[in-house]
Amino acid sequence: MTALPVIVGMGGINAAGRTSFHQGYRRIVLDSLNAQDRSETFLGLATLMNLVSVVNGQLQDAQGNNVEQSDIEARFGEQIIAGTLIRKIEKEHFDADATPWQQKMTLNASSDNAIVFETRARDLPTPVPASWQVEELEGKKVKVTIAADLDVKHDSTRDNPIKSAGQFPTGFDPSVMYNSRYQPRGLQATIFAATDAIKSTGLDWQHIMNSVEPDKIGTYSASVIGQMDDKGLGGLVKARQQGDRVSTKQLALGLNTMSTDFINAYVTGNVGTTFSTSGACATFLYNLRAAVNDIQAGRTRVAVVASVECAITPEVIEGFGNMSALANVEGLRRLDNLSSDEEPDYRKSSRPFGDNCGFTLGEGAQVAILMDDALALELGADIMGCVPDVFVNADGIKKSITSPGPGNYITMAKSAALATSLLGKKALQERSFILAHGSSTPLNRVTESLIYHKVAQTFAIDNWKVTAPKAYVGHTIAPASGDQLAIALGVFSHNIMPGITTIDKVADDVYTDHLDIRNSHYECADMDIAFINSKGFGGNNATATVLSPKVTMQMLAKRHGDEVMSSYAQKNVAIKAAQQTYQAQADLGQYELIYRFGDGLIDDNDIVIDEQSIQLPGFEKAITFSTTNSYQDMF
């Protein structure tokens, strides 16, 4: 009997807000929410953005004035809306209108006058150029005479053609939520996201740890670009060029595997599986696949699946921009028929399946908690859905490494076939939807829609619902498919399908015969199946088949029977109460991040090993060694 990987919690952060309890999803479909959900969303975002906080049990603004929850939308609504989703790059990252760079300049020596200057002797270049005449002065200074041209670089700024990104909500600062010790932004976001995910389960983490053998817990996470801000690899590669020194932390903390390490070392205390794989835009799904496979095989019973990317830096922006991959000011003006002095609507920079000119970079961190079905029922965990499989396929031979290929046809067709085998054709045809890769490039809108068109044609699907989260939060690269999963869980919970509100209409070259792509949010019936699709460059294609909580519960009841399900329901009451408590605390900005720096260190002298098992201090259960000979036929 194959274990079923079920989702029991999800947390994180992106341009739409917090992931837990669908806050980010709610921000996206804000105008379609009921009054209570809308009020909760504004409250949660107001505290996340540090517009209000709780002081002595009372909400207060930054000036110390009392604020009622019912007044938050009226007082801060416009500011909250403006400070979330895709928008103009804020100066916290860099000034898009005056981006710093080093400009080359040649100083010409005239025939009558040489170039002469004084400086400290210690500041002379090594070696001193042959054309320089150096005269020692008092006070360890020197006079330099150059009778030739001198090439120098000086600080300058330029008007950046890329001016928009999907940034964390304005005012959100994870570095002040715990002792972040000069850590890169991506790792700060990882700590926030992992805490949010774990607490969203309503389960005590230590209780989870004590319920399984220590090696049955796994962390699966990675970045693609790595930590590229000044505290990570970004600072490392340019430090000496700017006259600075490389720090002791920049290399190690800049690695793209570090989100996995931080979750293990500072949040969960995991000693089980640790796994990191990167695959461009499919990175979250690659790690999800590894977790799903391990749960199905019985190697893992609890999986923390994550990805993080915080790469809104001038260097990364320019790298993507020079590939003609990003939406720039000129392209947006051309699409909207604006003059050269008119400002584009940066909110609409990302336009999946519409007339577009490139994708918009985003930042985000997403963490999902999965368990095998038996453990989830034993603990009373709240079931958000299940992942029966994730398919990954490459593109074969290419010319350009970034060009699309056949791999995504394979992953989408396999996923549709799996859904049919599990739930039947009617469920696929009437109660499934696609969370598209939807990168917002002209090539993607054609090639991705053609894949959906052909798969729909094959499985006789009409009006296949398609939504594209990158329209709202941008392309977060590694966690992009995590953003898509968060939206899928939101749709399962709220029955509101996000429209692609950044487009006026679907582009003429998009294949729409079998697809339902809308530019406004709309209510939908209960959905059974979500397809999380990633069509990554380089041939990194992946599609996950995700089933709704309703379908998952039906599957669990069929496998485990009434007695187990009745016991589960009783345990689930306390779990739901704990979830509601955390949701209320999080909406008030009381996150209490988990950061166990040096807490619970394992002393090697306390490890006990015998021929059957190994016992670690701090863990109730021992790790039992396998005595099964899997190759018995060969001996």
C-alpha positions in Angstrom: 0.0 0.0 0.0 1.5 3.3 -1.1 1.5 6.1 1.4 -0.4 9.2 0.2 1.5 12.6 0.7 -0.9 15.0 2.2 -0.5 18.8 2.7 -1.0 19.8 6.4 0.3 23.3 6.4 1.8 26.1 4.2 3.5 29.3 5.0 5.6 31.9 3.4 5.8 35.4 2.0 5.7 37.1 -1.4 4.5 40.4 -2.9 0.9 39.5 -1.9 1.6 39.0 1.7 1.7 36.1 4.1 0.9 32.6 2.8 -0.7 31.0 5.8 -4.5 30.9 5.9 -4.5 32.2 2.4 -3.6 35.8 3.2 -1.6 36.3 0.0 -4.4 34.7 -2.1 -7.0 36.9 -0.4 -5.0 40.0 -1.3 -5.1 38.9 -4.9 -8.8 38.4 -5.0 -9.5 41.2 -2.5 -12.4 42.7 -4.3 -14.2 39.4 -4.5 -14.0 38.6 -0.7 -16.9 38.7 1.8 -16.8 41.5 4.4 -15.2 39.4 7.1 -12.4 37.9 5.0 -11.7 41.4 3.5 -11.4 42.9 7.0 -9.1 40.1 8.2 -6.9 40.6 5.1 -6.5 44.3 5.6 -5.7 43.7 9.3 -3.1 41.1 8.6 -1.4 43.2 5.9 -1.5 46.3 8.0 0.5 44.6 10.8 2.8 42.8 8.3 3.6 46.2 6.8 4.1 47.8 10.2 1.3 50.3 9.6 -0.3 49.2 12.9 0.9 47.1 15.8 -0.5 45.9 19.1 0.5 47.9 22.1 -0.8 46.9 25.5 -3.6 44.9 23.8 -4.7 47.8 21.6 -4.0 48.3 17.9 -2.0 51.6 17.4 -0.6 53.4 14.4 3.0 54.5 14.1 2.1 57.8 15.9 0.7 55.9 18.9 -3.0 56.6 18.1 -5.5 53.9 18.8 -6.9 52.1 15.7 -10.0 49.9 15.5 -9.9 46.9 13.1 -13.1 48.2 11.5 -11.2 51.5 10.6 -8.1 49.9 9.0 -9.4 49.8 5.4 -10.6 53.4 5.5 -7.4 54.7 7.0 -4.8 52.5 5.4 -6.5 50.7 2.6 -5.0 52.7 -0.3 -1.5 52.4 1.3 -1.9 48.7 1.7 -3.1 48.2 -1.8 -0.3 50.4 -3.3 2.4 48.6 -1.2 1.6 45.1 -2.3 1.8 43.0 -5.5 3.9 44.1 -8.4 4.9 47.8 -8.3 7.7 50.2 -9.0 11.0 49.0 -7.4 11.4 50.6 -4.0 14.6 52.3 -2.9 15.0 49.6 -0.2 16.4 47.5 -3.1 17.9 50.2 -5.3 16.9 53.4 -7.1 15.5 52.4 -10.5 15.7 56.0 -11.7 19.3 56.4 -10.6 20.9 53.0 -10.4 24.6 53.1 -9.2 27.3 51.9 -11.5 31.0 52.5 -12.2 31.5 54.7 -15.3 34.8 54.6 -17.2 36.6 58.0 -17.9 39.9 58.9 -19.5 41.8 61.9 -18.2 43.9 63.4 -21.0 47.3 65.0 -20.2 47.9 68.0 -22.3 51.2 68.7 -24.0 51.9 71.5 -21.6 50.6 70.1 -18.4 50.8 66.7 -16.9 48.3 65.2 -14.6 49.4 65.9 -11.0 47.8 64.8 -7.7 48.7 64.0 -4.1 47.6 60.9 -2.2 48.6 58.6 0.7 51.5 56.3 -0.2 49.5 53.3 0.9 46.8 54.1 -1.7 49.1 53.8 -4.7 48.3 50.9 -7.1 50.5 47.8 -7.0 52.6 47.8 -9.1 52.9 51.5 -9.8 52.4 52.1 -13.6 55.6 52.9 -15.5 54.2 56.2 -16.7 53.8 57.5 -13.1 56.5 59.6 -11.4 56.2 59.3 -7.7 57.7 61.9 -5.3 57.7 61.2 -1.5 56.2 64.0 0.7 55.9 64.4 4.4 53.3 62.6 6.4 53.5 59.4 4.4 52.0 61.1 1.4 53.2 61.2 -2.2 53.0 63.5 -5.2 52.2 61.7 -8.5 52.9 63.2 -11.9 51.5 61.5 -15.0 52.6 62.7 -18.5 50.1 60.3 -20.2 46.4 59.6 -20.3 44.9 58.1 -17.2 41.9 55.7 -17.3 39.8 55.9 -14.2 36.3 54.7 -13.0 34.0 56.9 -11.0 30.7 56.5 -9.2 27.8 57.4 -11.5 24.1 56.6 -11.9 21.9 55.5 -14.8 18.2 55.4 -15.6 17.3 51.7 -15.3 15.1 50.5 -18.1 13.6 47.9 -15.7 11.6 49.6 -13.0 9.1 47.1 -11.6 9.2 44.0 -9.4 7.1 41.8 -7.2 8.5 43.0 -3.9 7.6 42.0 -0.3 4.9 44.3 1.1 6.2 47.8 1.8 7.4 47.9 5.4 7.8 44.2 5.9 11.3 43.6 7.4 12.1 40.0 8.6 15.5 41.1 9.8 14.0 42.8 12.9 11.8 39.9 13.8 14.7 37.8 15.2 18.5 38.1 15.7 19.3 37.9 12.0 23.1 38.4 12.5 23.9 40.0 9.1 22.1 37.2 7.2 21.0 37.7 3.6 17.4 38.7 2.9 16.6 35.3 1.4 17.6 33.5 4.6 15.6 36.0 6.7 12.6 35.2 4.6 13.3 31.5 5.0 13.1 31.8 8.8 9.8 33.7 8.5 8.3 31.3 5.9 9.3 28.1 7.8 7.8 29.5 11.1 4.6 30.5 9.3 4.3 27.0 7.7 4.9 25.1 10.9 2.6 27.2 13.1 -0.1 27.1 10.4 -0.4 23.3 11.0 -1.7 23.9 14.5 0.6 21.1 15.6 3.4 21.3 18.2 6.6 20.6 16.3 8.2 18.7 19.1 5.2 16.5 19.2 5.6 15.8 15.5 9.3 15.0 16.1 8.5 12.6 18.9 5.8 10.8 16.8 8.3 9.4 14.2 11.8 8.1 14.1 14.2 11.0 13.7 15.4 9.9 10.3 11.8 9.9 9.0 11.7 13.7 8.8 13.1 15.5 5.8 13.8 19.0 4.5 13.7 19.6 0.7 14.6 23.1 -0.4 16.8 25.3 -2.6 17.3 28.6 -4.4 18.4 29.0 -8.0 20.3 32.2 -8.1 21.5 32.0 -4.5 21.6 34.9 -2.0 22.6 37.7 -4.3 22.3 40.7 -2.0 25.4 42.4 -0.3 25.3 40.0 2.6 25.6 37.0 0.3 27.2 36.2 -3.0 26.3 39.6 -4.4 28.6 41.3 -1.9 31.3 38.6 -2.3 31.8 39.0 -6.0 32.0 42.8 -5.9 33.7 43.5 -2.6 37.3 43.9 -3.8 36.2 45.8 -6.9 34.6 48.3 -4.6 37.6 48.5 -2.3 36.0 46.5 0.4 36.9 43.1 2.0 35.0 39.9 1.7 33.3 39.0 5.0 33.6 35.6 6.7 29.9 34.9 6.0 29.2 36.0 2.4 30.4 32.8 0.7 28.7 30.3 3.0 25.5 32.2 3.4 25.3 32.9 -0.3 25.0 29.3 -1.4 21.7 28.2 -3.0 21.4 25.3 -0.6 21.5 27.4 2.5 17.7 27.7 2.9 17.7 23.9 3.6 20.5 24.2 6.1 18.8 27.1 7.9 15.5 25.2 8.3 17.4 22.2 9.7 19.8 24.1 11.9 17.7 27.0 13.2 14.0 26.0 12.9 13.2 22.2 13.0 16.4 20.6 14.4 16.0 17.9 11.7 18.5 15.1 11.6 16.8 13.2 8.9 16.9 13.6 5.1 18.3 16.9 3.9 17.9 17.5 0.2 18.5 20.4 -2.3 17.9 20.4 -6.0 17.7 23.4 -8.4 15.9 23.4 -11.7 15.3 27.0 -12.7 11.6 28.0 -12.4 10.7 24.4 -11.5 12.8 24.3 -8.3 10.0 24.1 -5.8 8.4 21.3 -7.8 11.7 19.4 -8.0 12.0 19.5 -4.3 8.3 18.6 -3.8 8.8 15.6 -6.1 11.7 14.3 -4.0 9.5 14.7 -0.9 6.5 13.0 -2.5 8.7 10.1 -3.7 10.3 9.7 -0.3 6.9 9.7 1.5 5.5 7.2 -1.0 8.5 4.9 -0.4 8.3 5.2 3.4 11.7 6.9 3.7 10.1 10.1 5.0 6.9 10.6 7.0 7.2 14.4 7.6 8.5 16.6 4.8 9.3 20.3 4.9 9.3 21.5 1.2 10.6 24.9 0.5 12.2 27.4 -1.9 13.4 31.0 -1.6 14.6 33.7 -3.8 15.3 37.3 -3.0 17.3 38.6 -6.0 15.9 42.1 -6.7 19.4 43.5 -7.2 20.7 45.8 -10.0 23.0 43.0 -11.2 20.3 40.3 -11.5 17.9 42.7 -13.0 20.4 43.7 -15.6 21.3 40.1 -16.3 17.7 39.1 -17.1 17.1 42.5 -18.8 20.0 42.0 -21.2 18.6 38.7 -22.2 15.5 40.6 -23.3 13.6 38.6 -20.7 12.1 41.4 -18.5 9.4 43.9 -19.2 11.0 47.3 -19.5 9.7 50.8 -19.7 10.0 51.1 -23.4 8.1 47.8 -24.0 5.3 48.8 -21.6 5.0 52.2 -23.3 4.8 50.6 -26.7 2.1 48.2 -25.5 0.0 51.0 -24.0 0.6 53.6 -26.7 2.3 56.0 -24.3 4.6 58.8 -25.2 8.3 58.8 -24.1 7.6 61.0 -21.1 4.5 59.1 -19.8 4.9 56.7 -16.9 3.6 53.1 -17.5 1.3 51.4 -15.0 3.9 49.3 -13.3 1.2 47.3 -11.6 0.4 45.8 -15.0 4.0 44.9 -15.9 3.3 41.2 -15.9 0.7 40.2 -18.4 0.5 36.4 -18.9 -1.4 35.3 -22.0 -2.0 38.9 -23.0 -0.1 41.3 -25.2 3.2 41.4 -23.2 6.9 42.2 -23.4 8.6 40.1 -20.8 8.4 38.8 -17.3 8.7 40.7 -14.0 11.1 39.5 -11.3 9.7 38.8 -7.9 10.9 37.8 -4.4 9.4 35.1 -2.2 9.8 32.2 0.2 7.3 29.3 0.3 7.2 26.4 2.6 4.8 23.4 2.6 4.5 20.8 5.3 3.6 17.3 4.1 3.0 14.0 5.9 2.0 10.5 5.0 -1.7 9.9 5.3 -1.5 7.6 8.3 0.6 10.0 10.4 -1.6 12.9 9.5 -4.7 11.1 10.7 -2.9 9.9 13.9 -2.0 13.5 14.8 -5.3 15.0 13.8 -3.6 17.3 11.3 -5.8 19.5 9.2 -5.8 18.3 5.6 -5.3 21.0 2.9 -5.0 18.5 0.0 -2.7 15.8 -1.3 0.0 15.4 -4.0 -0.3 12.0 -5.6 2.6 12.7 -8.0 4.9 15.3 -9.6 6.2 14.7 -13.1 9.6 16.1 -14.4 10.8 15.9 -18.0 13.6 17.6 -20.0 13.4 19.1 -23.5 15.9 17.1 -25.5 18.2 18.7 -28.0 18.1 22.5 -28.3 19.7 25.4 -30.1 19.2 28.1 -27.5 19.3 26.8 -24.0 16.4 29.1 -23.0 14.1 28.0 -25.8 11.1 25.8 -25.0 10.8 22.1 -26.0 8.6 19.0 -25.6 9.2 18.3 -21.9 6.2 20.2 -20.7 3.9 18.3 -23.1 5.0 15.1 -21.3 4.6 16.4 -17.7 1.1 17.9 -18.4 -0.1 14.9 -20.3 1.1 12.6 -17.5 -0.6 14.7 -14.9 -3.9 14.7 -16.8 -3.7 11.0 -17.3 -3.0 10.4 -13.6 -6.0 12.6 -12.6 -8.2 10.6 -14.9 -7.0 7.3 -13.5 -7.7 8.5 -9.9 -10.9 10.5 -10.3 -12.3 9.7 -13.7 -12.7 11.8 -16.9 -15.6 13.8 -15.6 -13.6 15.2 -12.7 -10.8 16.2 -15.1 -13.2 17.7 -17.6 -15.4 19.6 -15.2 -13.6 20.2 -11.9 -9.9 20.8 -12.7 -7.9 23.9 -13.3 -4.4 25.0 -14.2 -2.0 27.2 -12.3 0.0 28.2 -15.4 3.7 29.0 -15.5 2.5 32.1 -17.3 5.7 34.0 -17.4 4.4 36.9 -19.4 6.8 36.6 -22.4 5.5 36.6 -26.0 6.9 33.2 -26.7 5.5 31.6 -23.5 2.0 32.7 -24.1 2.0 30.8 -27.4 3.9 27.7 -26.5 2.3 27.1 -23.1 -1.2 27.7 -24.4 -0.6 25.3 -27.2 0.4 22.6 -24.7 -2.8 23.1 -22.8 -4.8 23.2 -26.0 -3.4 19.8 -27.2 -3.8 18.1 -23.8 -7.4 19.5 -23.5 -8.1 18.3 -27.0 -6.8 14.8 -26.2 -8.8 14.4 -23.0 -11.9 16.2 -24.4 -11.8 19.1 -22.0 -13.6 22.3 -22.8 -13.3 25.6 -21.0 -10.3 24.4 -19.0 -9.8 27.1 -16.3 -6.4 28.7 -16.4 -5.0 31.3 -13.9 -1.5 32.7 -13.7 -0.1 33.9 -10.3 2.9 35.7 -11.9 0.5 38.4 -13.0 0.2 39.5 -9.4 3.5 38.6 -7.6 6.0 38.4 -10.4 8.3 35.5 -11.2 10.0 34.6 -8.0 12.2 32.0 -9.8 12.9 29.1 -7.3 9.6 29.4 -5.3 7.5 30.3 -8.3 5.6 27.0 -8.3 5.2 27.4 -4.5 3.4 30.6 -5.2 1.2 28.6 -7.6 0.5 25.9 -5.0 -0.5 28.6 -2.5 -3.1 30.0 -5.0 -4.4 26.5 -5.7 -5.0 25.9 -2.0 -6.8 29.3 -1.8 -9.1 28.3 -4.7 -9.9 25.0 -2.9 -10.8 27.0 0.2 -12.6 30.0 -1.2 -14.0 28.9 -4.6 -12.8 32.2 -6.2 -10.8 31.7 -9.4 -8.3 34.6 -9.9 -8.5 36.3 -13.2 -5.5 37.7 -15.0 -6.5 41.3 -14.2 -3.4 42.9 -15.7 -4.5 42.1 -19.3 -7.3 43.9 -21.2 -7.8 40.8 -23.4 -6.2 37.5 -24.2 -3.6 38.0 -27.0 -4.7 37.0 -30.5 -1.9 34.4 -30.9 -2.9 32.4 -27.7 -4.6 29.1 -28.3 -7.9 29.5 -26.5 -10.3 27.0 -28.2 -10.4 24.7 -25.2 -9.3 27.1 -22.5 -11.0 29.5 -20.1 -8.7 32.5 -19.5 -10.4 35.5 -18.0 -9.3 39.0 -16.9 -11.5 39.2 -13.9 -11.9 37.1 -10.8 -15.0 34.9 -10.7 -16.7 32.4 -8.4 -16.3 28.7 -9.3 -17.8 25.5 -8.2 -15.8 23.1 -6.0 -12.6 22.2 -7.7 -11.2 18.6 -7.3 -7.9 18.9 -9.2 -5.2 21.6 -9.6 -2.3 21.3 -12.0 0.8 23.2 -10.9 2.8 23.7 -14.0 6.3 25.0 -14.5 7.8 25.5 -17.9 11.3 26.5 -16.9 14.1 27.6 -19.2 16.9 25.2 -19.8 14.5 22.3 -20.1 13.3 22.3 -16.5 9.7 21.2 -16.8 7.5 20.0 -14.0 3.8 19.5 -13.3 2.2 18.5 -10.0 -1.2 17.0 -9.6 -2.8 18.3 -6.5 -6.1 17.1 -5.2 -8.5 19.1 -3.1 -9.1 18.6 0.7 -12.6 17.3 0.0 -11.3 14.6 -2.4 -8.4 13.8 -0.1 -10.7 13.2 2.8 -12.8 10.9 0.7 -9.7 8.9 -0.2 -8.6 8.7 3.4 -12.0 7.5 4.6 -12.0 4.8 1.9 -8.5 3.6 3.0 -8.7 3.9 6.8 -12.4 3.3 7.6 -15.0 4.9 9.9 -13.3 4.1 13.2 -10.0 5.8 12.3 -11.8 8.8 10.7 -13.9 9.2 13.8 -10.9 9.2 16.0 -9.2 11.7 13.6 -12.2 14.0 13.8 -12.0 14.2 17.5 -8.3 15.0 17.5 -8.8 17.6 14.7 -10.9 19.8 16.9 -8.0 20.8 19.0 -5.8 21.3 16.0 -8.3 23.6 14.4 -8.4 25.6 17.6 -4.6 25.9 17.6 -4.7 27.0 14.0 -7.3 29.7 14.8 -5.1 30.9 17.6 -2.0 31.3 15.4 -4.1 33.0 12.6 -5.3 35.5 15.1 -1.8 36.1 16.4 -0.3 36.4 12.9 -3.0 38.8 11.8 -1.9 41.0 14.8 1.7 40.8 13.7 2.7 38.5 16.6 4.7 35.9 14.6 7.2 34.9 17.3 9.7 33.5 14.7 11.3 30.2 15.5 15.1 30.7 15.6 16.9 28.1 17.6 20.4 29.4 17.4 22.4 27.0 19.6 19.2 25.7 21.3 19.2 21.9 21.7 22.7 21.1 20.5 23.5 17.4 20.4 26.5 16.3 22.4 28.4 13.5 20.6 29.1 11.9 24.0 25.4 11.4 24.5 24.8 9.4 21.3 24.1 5.7 22.0 24.7 3.2 19.2 24.1 -0.6 19.2 23.8 -3.1 16.4 20.1 -2.5 16.0 19.7 1.3 16.4 21.1 4.7 17.3 19.6 6.9 20.0 20.1 10.7 19.8 19.5 13.0 22.8 16.4 15.1 22.5 14.5 12.5 20.5 12.1 10.0 22.0 12.4 7.4 19.3 15.6 5.7 18.2 16.6 5.3 14.6 16.3 1.6 13.8 18.7 0.1 11.3 17.3 -1.8 8.4 18.0 -5.6 8.4 16.3 -6.3 5.1 18.5 -7.6 2.3 17.0 -6.0 -0.8 19.4 -8.0 -2.9 18.7 -11.5 -1.4 18.4 -13.0 -4.9 22.0 -12.1 -5.6 23.5 -13.9 -2.6 
